[in-house]
Each structure stands twice: as structure tokens, then as C-alpha cells.
Amino acid sequence: MTVEETFETMQQLFNPAAAAGFNKTIQWDISGDQAGKWALKIENQECRLIKGGVEKPDLSMIMSDQTWLAIAEGKLDPMQAFMQGKVKTQGDVMLAMRVNNLFPRK
């Protein structure tokens, strides 16, 4: 699975019920061979993927493509990756705690 495919999958996993009253943009800044920026704009209980990212996301999560793929595939716990310094954040860090509810794995 590619980095881009993981974000397309996240859009499909989106849980509208967890996004009630929610209006935020979460962005992933990915480095490495599959570098890029992907943002998920959540508003009105809908999720829209923005390739290339946005100028001022509410939360940015910065990591390598290998770290992101390991997290997306369930091989690396996101909190553990953060604690190990593999994931850096900018902006509303508390928003990161809601990602698992907004995009639950099936």
C-alpha cells in the first residue's frame, strides 16, 4: 500500500458520528521516498481529502513515509511512535487524540 492509498482509505473509514460539531483540518507532512502533504478537512460530519495539504491546518503530524505506513498498517502504535520521537506535531495536539475515533480501523 502506498502513502497516498492510505489517505484514500482513511476517507472511507471516516466515522461521521464521531465528528458531530467538529470543524477541523488535520494534515500529515510525510518525508521520504513517498513524501507529500495530505490533509483531511472534517466539517458538517463529512471528510474531504486535500492532496498537497493546506496553509494553516489545525494540526500537523510530521513523520517519515515508513513511520506512517507502519502506523496505517497497524504495525506501529501511533502513541508509541510519538513517544519515540518518530512523530512530531504542530498545532492542536489534543486533536491527535481524536484521530482513532474519527478514523477507526475495521
Beta strands, then each sheet from edge to edge (+ up, - down):
strand 1: 23-31
strand 2: 36-43
strand 3: 46-51
strand 4: 59-64
strand 5: 88-91
sheet 1: 3+ 2- 1+ 4+ 5-
end
